Amino acid sequence: MSLVGTTQWWNDGKSVLQLKLDRSRKWPFLLAFLCLRLMAFAPCMLPQTKSKPVKRAAVQFTWATKTLKQLSLQEKIGQLIMPAFRGTYLNSQSAEFKEIERQIRKNHVGGFILFAGDVYESAILIDKMQSLSKLPLLIASDFERGANFRIRNTVSFPWNMAIGATGSEHWAEVQGRITAQEARAMGVNWIFAPVLDVNNNPSNPVINIRSFGEDAELVARLGVAFVRGAQQAGVLATGKHFPGHGDTGVDSHLELPLVTADRQRLEKMEFVPFKKAIENGVWAIMTAHLAVPTLESDPDIPATLSSKVLHGALQQELGFSNLVVTDSLKMAGLTNGFWIGDAVVRAVKAGVDVLLDPPNPDVVYQALLDAARRGDIPEERLNQSVEKILRAKAWLGLPKNRRVDLEAVSQVVDNPHLQRQAQQMADASITLVRDSRNFLPVDVRRIRSALAVLVLGRDQQEDTALFEEELRRRLEELTIHRVSTGSTDDQLAEVLKRAETADLVICAAFARLVTGTGTVGLPEKLAHCVNQLIALEKPVLVIAFGNPYIIEQFPQARAYLCTFSNADVSQTAAAKAIFGEIPIVGRLPVTLPGTAPIYSGIERPQLSMRLEADLPGELQPVKDRLGTLDSLLEKHIRQRAFPGASVAIGYRGHLLYQKAFGRFDYSPRGTPVAPETIYDLASLTKVVSATTLTMQLFETGQLKLEFPISRFYPSFTSGGREKITIKHLLTHSSGLPAHLPFYKDTRGKNEFVKKILQTPLEYEPGTQAVYSDLGIILLGSILEKITARPLNELARDRIFAPLGMAHTLFKPGPSLKSKIAPTENDPWRSRLVQGEVHDENAFAMGGVSAHAGLFSNSGDLSIFCQMLINGGVYDHHRIVKRSTLEKFVARQSLPPGSSRALGWDTPSGESSAGSLLSSKSFGHTGFSGTSIWVDPTRQLFIILLTNRVYPTRENNAIREVRREVADAVVTAIEGIR
């Protein structure tokens, strides 16, 4: 095969810049040109460097020139070679480590490319490699979507096309910066990113979602932003794959692709991102192993080996004078037509500076050395590449500090703050292409059963664990099926059978890009399965985790969502978007032929699962009718049933009514009650904290209703106590007394529990229902035993913080005292109780107990009650499962006739629920004058907070007030006259 396009363009050792100077005698212009070129390619400073760019450029040129003069021919040749290594632990006597050491010492290699590995193993190995080398090493890696592209336990970014769907230069720059920060922390100083290929071929099997999109200007904008972020953070960035790999139908890992675009198309499309990156100082350009007849007439010559492509188009026309690096020299697009020894010589003569990942570095080294000795590659030509390599090393600061700071790795890599930014990128990228029935977002409150079908494409080992976890966290009754090419017909039939009874079907196609396979679509067998699911006329959502073009395989999909990525952050973002936790705002960065044009996308707002303050018009008359409640409460204040009250009523997801009445005490100058006033909840503590925590542990299997108390307290076995179970404690049917004044001679929670364990039973467990504080105190101690955490911390972290209940707490501090309604003038404590728990036993236990001690206001409790109406979820935070909640609020009839549910109470006779709440209602009261009732049938809650025990507990008028309030609310809602 004749060598076409490899003429000696270096012209007796002169650089491209020198040629331009020789050919033009317009010195003023050329001096200005020279200054501009130096400024353009004196890249941004490292963060820790305080010197100005001009000084930095002078330093790097001086060191590079001086060092170049000291190198032997063999050392110069070695600088061009970049073998591969893996970031794993290597014993210093292992064959693998010895080979790395040999390449450094014998072949004088200029650097290495890092493939898969772990963070610390990579950093340790790189540090050792740097210590072995005479000259600092360039350590490169394909961090196309961050370090996570190659290295585990680093920040997970979505693929480039997802960034394209955001259209955000900000996010592209942030990605570049974070990628560089993690890279430098591990010792990687050169990243082979960004991909600047314009993916204008939907069938492209090798670029696809690696590209920002099909619009050259979009790719250019985002690519330049990435370069800016990466190089400002101190790494070499690389635009790839020149002259453009976006319009190829075959994978260059397998064979030589052919790009048939004419010159005009190349200049308007493929060249645009590279031109912009070059203008903005990108440090390196990677070549592509593909044929471009428009630039190189011989169709057998890959761009990597073509002087017309590299010297002509890239360097002369686009003005690039920094590093040119090959794509991997192991790829069949190159090796199918050339012996590697011949190929590398041709590549250097064509304009390549760095030879990446050769299949045999020794062969490459010897071939270059032989070519140099025979004059086929003049030493002046080698000097040009070596000097550029040395300048890059100097710019990176490697001559002064090449070592890896292992102590700093844990401070930078996989930093949660950086990961949150990556998640925000993924969130902004989710794109809804089709939703003909307004299916999204899905309201989990309306889903009873769901099916997730994970279509694994050609990779049966696809990691879908995170997406499965995200779905399970949101959906209670969820069945997951994984289908692949290995699935049998019976297995696929079972999927269809299960889909027929599901309220929701999520079909997640993991059609990710796997280079070297030659395809990115779904196998026909799996596409047929998806189409069968769509044909069921059920709510079926199809999600593309990766290649967005696969919709051509199931054009009848009624709801189609694109993530453009299978990364962890994309799996999380997809779940958030499906259920309305984030708005859907992405735009297609590519055209989906026959389906949707570029930049199209259906927007969906975030689904509110909060208690709304604004009332729709149809609820205003209901609110107006609640005016009767004002006069009712004011009447009872005048009658001294309580000095003040805070009331909140929620209806159909809206805060229908929230008002405060009276004062902290009966003094006309007393502090007025406000909606924000905090009350001692007394026994509401039992349901708001202890029962809710019990539900959570019940769900995890840590606590079962049939567990005997002796499981946790082995001595609790005599006198029938061995029969007491968790269920008995929750239904107040344990046989323990209602109350004993242990506070008179006992201090501390442990001592209280000891006394309860020694207390004789008053009746056989399960035969009576006697409301018992002692049983719930015991339950609280069991919760703490199981979790090894204090009850107040458990409630805070598992309930109040997720719900945003900022004013709900045990043991409020002195700063809150003025905002807390007082309770009783307590003769035992000889003072007015305000800001400390009223219940004497709870006080003696330290202020934290499962039966009493919690403080809150009507606003926080409104959130809690709305969570209950929502089926255990609020603002997309699931506290308990709907099925668990329904189990615990259902009347247990233990013993028969008891109104008790599990922890909760239900309406009965003359209870505080009044006579109009539905039979499915549940609630609880507190001794201090508090109560909550929830009617899920009406989507209604009623909160009444008072300090009826002020000034003494002898006032019992609150019982009738609770009934009147409940009936007045239902009457107003129903419009009863």
N, C-alpha and C positions, 0 to 999 in steps of 0.2 A: 504494500500500500504506500503510495507516495505521500510525502509530508506536505500538506497544503496549508498555507496560512501560518507558517512558523519561521518566516524570514527574520533576520537579525535586526529587530527593531531598536535595539539599544544603541546602535550606531557608534561603535568603538568605545563603548563604556559610558557614553553620555546618557544622562537621565532624560525623561520626557521634558522636564523643566529646562534642562540645559539646551535641548534641541530648540525649544521655543525661543530661548534667549539668543541662540546663535542665528536663527532665521529672521529675527526682527532686530533692527537697530534703533528702534524707538525707545531709548533707554529710560526717559522719564516715566513713560507708560509701563515699561517692564519692571522698573523698580517698585512702582505702586502695586503692580500685579503680584510681584514676589512677596511684598509685605502682606497683601491680602491672603495669599495662599498660605503663608506661614501662620497667620492668625486663624484661618479657617481650620487648619489641621494641627493647631496647638490646642488639643482638647481641654475640656473643663478640668479644673483642679480637683484633687481629692479633698474630701471634707476637712481633713486635718491640716491641709496645706494652706499657709497664709501668703505665700509668694504670689506675685502677679503672673498671669499666663505668659507674658513675654519672657520673664525671667525663667519660668519653668521650661519654655521651649528652648531657650538658650542652654539651660543645664542639660536637657535631654539630648540635644544635638551634640554638645561637647562630649558627654560621656559616650554616646554612641560612636562618634567619629574616632575618639581615642581608643575605645575598646576594639573597634573594627580593625584598626592597624595592628593590634597585638594578636589577632587570631590567625591560626594556621589555615591552610586550605581545608584540611579535614574538619576543623572546628566550624568553619563557615558553612560547609555542606550540612553538618549536623544540625545547625540552627534552623534549617528549612524543614526538618522532619519532626512530625508530631505523632508519635505512636499512641495507642490507647491503653488505658488501665481501668480497673474497677476499684471503687472506693470501699474495699473490705479490709479486714485485719489480715496482715501478712507477717508471719514470723520472718525475722531478718535472715534466717538461714533457708527459707523456703525457695523453691525454684522460681516462683512468680516474682518474689522480691529481688532475687539475684538477677533475673532478666531485666527488671526495671533499672537496677544498678548498672548492669552492663550497657544498656542503651545510653545511660547518662555518661558513663566514664569512657566507653569505647567509641560510641557513635556520636557523642557530644550533642545529643538531640536538644533542640531549642525549647521543647515543651512537650506536654502530653494532653490528650483529651480524656476527660473523665466520663465513664459510663456509669451504670447503676451502682448504688452503694448506700452506705449509712453516713450520717452527719459526722460523728466523731471519728469513725474509722477513716473516712475520707480526709478529714482535717489532719489527723495524726500522720497518715501516709504521705500526704502532700508536704507536710512540714519536714518529714524525713527526706523526701525526694529533693526538696530545695537545699537541704544541708549537704547533699551528696554532689551537687552540681557546681562546677567552676563558675558558670554564669547563671544568673537567676532564670528560672523556668517560667514560660508561659503555661498556665494550667487552664485549659478551656473545657467547656461543656455545653451541650445542647439545651440550655435552659429556656426553651421556647415559651413555656408557660410557667416560668419561675423555676427555682431549683427543684421543685417537686416533680418536674418532668423526668429527672434522673435520680434524685436523692430522696429517700424516705424521710418522714418526720420534718419536713420543711413546709413553708407556707403553700397551701393549695390554691392555685389560680385556675380560672376557667381557661379554655382554649381561646386562641386569638379571635376566632369568628364570634365568640361571645362578647369580647371587647368591642368588636365591630358592631354588634347589635346595640351596644350602649351609645355608639357614636361619640364617645367622650375622650378627648385628648387628655383630660385630667387623669382618667383611670389608666390610660395607656402609659402615661408618664409615671404614675404611682407604681404601676406594675414593674416598669423598668427600674425604678429606684429600689424597690423592695428586693427584686431579683438580684440586683447588684450588691445590696447590703448583705444578703445571705451568702452570696457567692464569695465575696471578699472575706467574710467571717470564716468560711471553710478553707480559704486559700485559693479559690478559683478566681482568676483575674481576667478571663476572656470568655464572654458568652456568645454563642452562635445564635443570636437572636437580635432583631426581630425578623420573622419571615415577611419579606416584601413582595412575595408573589401575589398576583391578582388572580383570584380563583374564578375565572370566567368560563370554566368548563365544568358543568355539574357532574360529569362522570370522572372527574379527576380522582384517581385512586391513591394519590400520594400527598397532595397538598390539602385540599378540602378544608376542614375546620382549622387547619394550621394557619390559614390566611385570614386577614381581617375582613375580607369580602371581595366583591367583584367590581367595585368602583375604585378606579386607580387613585382618584383624589382622596377617598376615604382611607385607603391603604397607606397612602403617602402621609396623610395627617397623623394617623395613629402610629405609624412606623417611626416618623420623626420624633414624636412625643416620647415613645419608648426609648429611643436612642438618647434623647436628652436626659431622661430620668436615669438611665443606666450609667451613662458616661459622667454625669455630674456626681454620681455616687462612687465613681472610681473604678469602673471596669471598661474593657474594650467591648464595644457593641459591634455586631456584624449583621449587615443586610444580606439576605439570601432569598433565592438562589438565582444569580445573574446568568443569563439575561431575562429570566422569568420562567417559572415552572407551573404557572397557573392554568395554562391551556394545553395540558397533556392528558392523553387518554391511557397511558401506560405508566407503570411505576419504574422509575429509574433504578430502583434496587434490583429489578428483575431484568430489564432490557433498556435499550437506548430509545427514549421518547423522541418524537419528531414534532417540532413547533413549526407550523406552516404559515404563520402570520406574515403579512407583507411589512415592508419597512414603515409605512405610515401607521399601521396598527401598532407596531412595536413602540414607536415613539409616542403615541397617544395613550397607550395602555401599559405594556410591560415595563418600559423604561421609567415611567413617571415616578413611582416610589423610590427607585434607586437614585434618580437624579436629585430628588428632594433630600434624600438622606445624605448624599454626597455634599450637597450645598450646605447642609447643617453639620458637617464634620464627622460623619460616621467613621469609625476607625478601620473597619474591615468590610470587605465584600466577599461572600462565598460564591464560588462558581457552581454551575449546574452541569450534570452529566446528561446533556441532551443536544440534539442536532437542530440547528436553526439555519436552514438553507438561505434565508434572506441575508444572513450575516456571513455564513461560512458555506461556500458552494459545495464542498464535499460533504454529503450527508452522513458519511461514516466518521467524521471528526466531531467529537463532543465539544461543547463550548469550553470545557476545562482545558482542552489541548489546542485551542484555536487562537492564534495571534490576532486574527481579524476580530474575534469577539472580545478578547481581553485587552490587548493593546489598542486595537482600533476603536471599538465601540466604548469599552469601559474607561480606558485611560485617556485616550485622545479626545473622543467626542464628549464624554460625560465629565472629563477632567478629574478622574479619581487618581490619587497618588499615594494612598495609604496601602494597607496590607490586603493582598489578594490571597485567599485561602481556598483550597479545593474542598468539595464535598468529600465524603468518605471514599477513599481509594479502593475499598473493598466492594463497591457497588457494581453490579453486573452491567449497568449502563456504560461503564468505562471498561471493565475487565473483559467483557465479551469480545471486544475488538482489539485489545492491546495487551501485550505483555507488560507487567507493571514496571519493569526496568525501563522499557522504552517510553511508557506513558509519562513517567515522572520527568524524564529529560525533556520531552515535548512540552509538558506543562510549564516547566521553568522557562523554557525558551519562549513560550507564548505569553508569559507575564505573571505566572503564579509565584508567590513568595513562600507560602507554607503548604506543605504536603501532608494532608490529614489522614490519619488512621490507615497507614499502608498495611497490606496483608503480610508483608515481610519487610520490616524496617532495614534489615541487613542488606537485602537485595537493593532496596531503594538507595541506601547510603553508597553502596559499591557502584551502582549504575551512575549516580551523580558524580562520584569521584572519578570514575573512568571517563565520563564525558568532559569533565573539567580538565583532566590531564591531557586529553587529546585535543582540547580546544573547541570542542563542540558547544560547551558552555564556557565562555570566557570568564575569567575571575572577576572582571569588572561587572559582569552581569550578576554574579553571585553577590558582589559587594552591595549592589543596589537593594537586593532583597534583605540581606543580613542587616544593613544599616537601618532599614525600615523596622525590622524585628527588634533591633536594639533600641531604637527610639521609642517603640511601644513599651518596652520593658522599663525604660527610664521614665516615661510618662506615668507609668503605674507606680513609680517609686520603689521598684524592686531592687535597684542597686544599693539602696540604703537599708531596706527592710523587706526581705523576701520571706521571712518566717511567718508561721501561722500562730496567732495568739489564741492558744487553746482555751484559756480562761474566759475569753470573750465570746466563744461560740455560743454558750448557753444564754448569753444576754441578748443575742441578736436573732439567732436562727429559731424559726417557729414561734416568734414573739406573738402573744395573743392580740396585741394592738395591730400588728401587721396582718394577722389572719382575719381580723374583723374587717379591715379594708378590702381584702380579697373577697370576703363574703359579700360586701356591699357591691362590688363589681359584678359578681354572679347574680345577685338579686336584680340589678338594673338591666341585665342582659336577657332575662326570660321574655320570650316573644310568643304571643298568641297569634297564630296564623289563621285559624278558623274556629268559630264557635257559633254555628248556625242556630243553635237552640238556647243560646245564652246560658250555657252549662256552668261556666266559671264565673266567679269563684264558687267552690263547693262549700256549703255550710255544714260543718260536722254535726251540728245540732239536729240535722234532719236525716242523717245517715245511720241506719241501724246495722246494715251488713255491707261489706265491701270486698271486692276481689281485686288483687293486684297481680297482673301477669307480666313477668319480667322476661322479655324476649332477648336472649343472649347473643343473637347474631352468630358470628363465626368463632367467638371466643367464649367457650363454655366456662372459663375461669374468671369471667368478668366480675369485678368486685362491686356488688350491689348492696352490700351490708348496710351502708349508711342510709340509702334510700329506704330500705326495708325498715330500718329503725325509725326513721322520720315518719313513715306511714303508721307504724304501730303506735307511735306516741300520740297520734292524732285520731286514729280510728280504732274503736273498741273491737268490734266483730270483724276482723280482717283475716282473709285467707290469702296466702301468697303462693303462687305457682311459678316456678322457673322453667321455661321451655327453651330448648335448644335443638340443634340438628340431631342430637342423640335421643330426643323425646320420642316415645312410641306413639302409635295411633291411639291406643287406649288412654295414654296420659293426656294427649291433646283433647280427646273426647271428654275426659273428666273436667278439663278446664272449661269447656263450653257448657257442660252440665251445671257446674257451679255458677257460671256467669248468669244463667237464667234466673237465679233466685237472688242475685245481688242488687242492692240499691245503687251501687256505684262500681264501675269497672275501670281500673286504671291499667292501661296497656303501655308499658315502658319499654321502648325499643332501644337497646344498647348497641347501636350500630356505630361503634367508635372506629376511628381510623387506626389501622394497624399496618404500618409501612412494611412492605415486602410481601403482602398478600395479594396485591393487585386488584382488590375490590373493597367497596365500603357499603354495599347494599346488604339487605337481608336475604338469606337463602329462601328460595321459593316456598319451601315447606312452612317456614315460619311466617312469611308474608301471607300465605293462605290462612293460617291460624288467626292472624290479626283481622283479616277480612271477614272471617266467620264470626268473630266477636262483634265487629261493627254491624254485621247484618242482623244481629239479634234485636235491634231497635231498643237496646238498653242505653242508659247514660254511659257511654264509653269514651274515655279520654285517651287519646294516643299522644305519647310524649316521645320525642326524639332526643335521646341522650347521645348526641354526636351529630352525625351526618343529617342535615335538615332535608336533603333532597329525597329521602326515602319515602316521602309522602306519595311519590309517583307510584309506589307499589300498593298503596291503599287509598286511592283517590276518593273513596266514599266516606272517609273519616269526617265526622261532623264536628269534632273538637280536636284540634291539633296544636300542640305546644312544643316549642323548640328551646333547648338549652344550649345547643352547639357544643356540648362538652359533657364528658362523663366524670369530671373531677368531683371531689368531695363537696366543694362549695356549690357546684352546680346541682348536685343531688339534693342538698339542703335547700337551695333556692327554689328548685322545682316544687318541693313539698310546700314551702311557704307560699308560693304563688298559687298552687292548686287550691289551697284552703283560705286564700284571701288575706294572709298575714302581711303580705307586701303588695303594693300595686303592681300591675303588669304594664310595663312601659317600653319594652324592647321593640326594635324595628329590624326587619330582615335586612342584613347587609348583602344579601344575594337574591337573585330571582329564583323562585321555585317554578319551573316551567309548567304551564297549565294550571297553576294553583294560585300564585301570588307574585306580584312585582316586587322589585327591590324597594326597600324603605317602607313597605307596608307593615302593618301590625295593629292588632285590636287592643286597645287599652282597657284595662279594668281597674277600678279603684280598689283600695283596701277594704275588705269586708269588716264592718264594725261588729264587734262582739262585746261591746261595752254597754254600759247603761247610759242612754242618751239623755242629755238635759233638755234638748229642744223637743217640743211637743208637736206632732203633726196635727193638722186642723181637726181631725175627727176625735182627738182626745181632749180638745179644749173644753167641750161641754161637760165632760166627765170631771175635769179639774174644777170647773165652776161649781158643780154640784157638791164637791168636797168642802165647800165653804161651811157646810153644817158641822164639819169636824172642828173648825175654829171655835165656834160657840160652845161645842161640847167640852173641849179641853179647857177653855177659859172658865167654864162653869165649875169644873172639878178643881181648878186651882183656887177659885174663890171659896169652895167648900173645904179647902185644905186637904184634899186627897194627896197632894204633892205640891211643892213650891214651884216647880218648873218641869218642862218636858221638851223633848226633841223628837219629832215624828218624821218618818220618811216612808213614802209609798211608791213602789215601782209597779208599772203595769205595761205589759207588752213591750218590754225592752226600754221603756222610758221612765225617767224619774218624774212621776206624775205629781208628786207633792212632797215638799220638804220645808218644814217650818219649825220654829222654836217658840215656846210660850213660857211666860213667867220668869222667875229669877232663881238664883242658886238657893236662896232661903226666903223666908216670908217677910223680910225687911223691905220696905218700899225703896230703900237705897241699895238693896242687894244687887249683885252682878247679874245683868240680864242673860238669860240662856240664849245661845246662838246655835245655828245648825252644826257649828264646829265644836260645841261643848262636848267634853269627854266625860263619860259616865263609867262608874264601876258596874261591870256587867253581871257580877255575881255568878249565878249558875248558868248563864249563857256561855260561860267559859267551857262548860261540859260539851256543848255541841260545836261551838266555833273552833275550838282547839282540839280537845281530846278525841271527840268522835271523828272529826275530819282526819286526824292523824291515824286513828285506828283504821279508817277506811283505806288509807294509803298503804299501811302495813298489811292489811288484808289482801290487797291487790298483788302485793309482791310475794305473798305466801309466808311472810314472816310471822303473821299473827292470824290464827284461824279461830272461828267462833267456838269451835268445840274444844279448843285447848283448855285443859284444866289449869287452875291457878297454881296447883302444885307443880306444874311443869317449870314454873319460874321461882316458886317458893316451896321446896320439897317438904318443909315442916308443916305445911298447911294441909294436913290430912285427917286430923281427928275431928270427932263430933260432926261428921257429915260434910266437913269442909272440902274433903277430897272430891266431892261431886260438883263443886262450883266451877263453872266455865266462864270464858270471856263473854259469852252470850248472856249469862246470868247477870254479870256486872252491868252490861249495856241496857238490859231490860229491867234493872232494879228488882230482880227476883232471886238474889243470891242468898237471902237469909240473914245478911248483915243488918245491924240496926240502921235506922235512918240517920242518926247523928249522935255523937258522943262528944262532950266538951273536953277533949284531950288537951286543948290549949292551956288549961289551967295549971297543968304540971308537966307539960311536954314541950320540947323545942327541937326543931329540925325535922326534915322530911323522913330521914331514916328511922328516927324514934317513933314517929307517927305510924309508919308502916309496921314496925314491930308490934305496936299496940293493936293495930287492926288485925294482924295475923293471930293475935292471942284472944281476940274478941269472940265470945261464944255466939253461935247463930241463934236467931230468934225463931226461925222456922226452916223447914226443909227446903233446899234450893228448888226453885221452879214451881212451888206450890202457892206462893203469894207474890204480890207486887207491892213492895214498900220502897218508896223513893229514898235512896241511900247515898249520901255524900261519901261514906266510907268506901263503898264499892268503887266509885269513880276515882277516889284518891289512890286506891290500889291499882286500878287500871293505868293511871298516870305513871306509877312507879314501874309497871311492866313495860310501858312504851319507852321509858328511859333505859330500862335494862336491855331491851332488844336493840336499840340504836346506839347505846352508850353515849347519849347526849342529853343535856338538860331539856326539860319540856319547853321552856320559853324559847330556847334556840331552835328547837325543832319546829315549833309553830311559826316562828319568825321566818326561817329559811324555806320551809315547805308550803306555807300558806300565805302569810301576810306579805312578804317581799314579792313573790310572784304576782300577787293580786294588786300590788301597789297600795296596800292598806297601811299607810304611813303613820296613822294615829292609833294603831291597835297594838297593844303591848302589855306585858306584865311589868310590875314595878316601875311606874313612871317616875322620872327624876324630878327634883325640886323645880326645875324650870317650867314644868308643865302644871304645877299645882294650881296656879291661878286660872287655868283653863278647865279644871276638873270640878264637877259639881260635888259638893260635900255629901256625905251620907249621914252618919248618926253621931250624936253626942254620946260617945261610948263610955259607960261607967267603968268598964274593965280597964280601958286605957286612960281614962280620966281626961279625955280631950275630944274635940270635934275631929272626926275622921275625914280627911280630905287629901287625896293624892296617894293614899295607901289603902290596901284592900280592907273592905268592911268585915268580911268573914273572919272570925277569930281564929279558927283552925288554920285557914290559909295564911293568916298573918304570922302565926306561930311557926309555920313551916317555912317562913322566909319570904312569903309573898307570891310564891309560884306553886300552883297546884292544878290538877286536872279538874277539880270541882269548882274552883273560884280563883279570882286573882286577876282576870283579864280586864283591861280598860279599852274603850273604843268610843267612836261617835257614830252618828246616824249615817254619815257619808260613807265611812269604811264598811259598815255593816250592810249598806245598800249594795256595795260591790260584792260582798260575800253572798248575799241573798240572790243577786242576779246570777252569780256563778252557779248556784243551786238550780235556779230556773233553767239555765242554759244546759243543764245536764252535766255539771262538773267542770265546765270550761268558762273562762272569762278572758277577753282580750287575747285570745289564742293561746292562753296558758291553761293547760289541763291540770286540774288539781286532783280530781278523782274521775273514774270512769262513770258513765251514765248507769251502766248495769249495777255497779257497786252502790251508787247513790240510791237507786231505786230499791235495792235490797235493804239498805239501812233505814230508809224512811218509811218502809212498809210496816204496818202493825204486825207484831209478832204473836199476839195472843198467848203470852207466857206470863202467868197462867191464863187460861181462857177467860175472856172478859177484860183483860188488861188493855189499856189504850197505848201502851208503850211500844215504840219501834226500837231500833237499835240506837240507843243514845237519845233519840228524838221522842217527842210525844205526838199523838194524833188527836184530832177533835173527838170529844166525847161529852155528852150530857151538858153539864154546866161549866165546861172548861173555858179557858181564856180565849179560845178560838171563836167564841160567839156561836151563833146558830146558822150562819149562812155560808161559811167556807166549805169547800167541797170535801168529800170523804178522803181524797188523796192528799189533803193538806197535811203539813207537819210543822212543828214549831217547838218553842221552849220558852220558859220564863226564868227570870232571875229575882232573887229575894229582895234586892235593892230597889225593885220597881221597874225592871226591864222585861221586854219580850220581843220575840220575832215569830211571825207566822208566814209560811210560804204556801201558796196555792198554785201548784204547777198546772192544773187544769185551766186556770184563768191567766196564767203567767203573771201572778200577782204576789207581792210581798208587802207586809205591814211591819214596820219597826216602831216600837214605842219605848223610849228611854226616859225614865224619871228617877228622882231620888226620893221615893215615897217614904224611906226610913228616916228622913229628916223631919223633926229633930229626934224622934224615937221610932222604933220598929213596931210600935203598938198600932199604928195606922194601917188598916187592912182594906181600905176602900179601893185599892188598885185592882182587885180582882174583878169588880163589876165594870171599872173603867175599861179594862182590856176588852171585855166582851162588847161593850158599847162601841168602842173604836172599831173593832173588827166588823161589826154589823153595819156601822155607818159607812165604812169604806165600800163594802160589797153593795150596799144599797145605792150608793152614788154611782158605782161602776155599772151596775145592772139597770140603772134608771128606775128602780122600784119606787113606787109611790104609795 
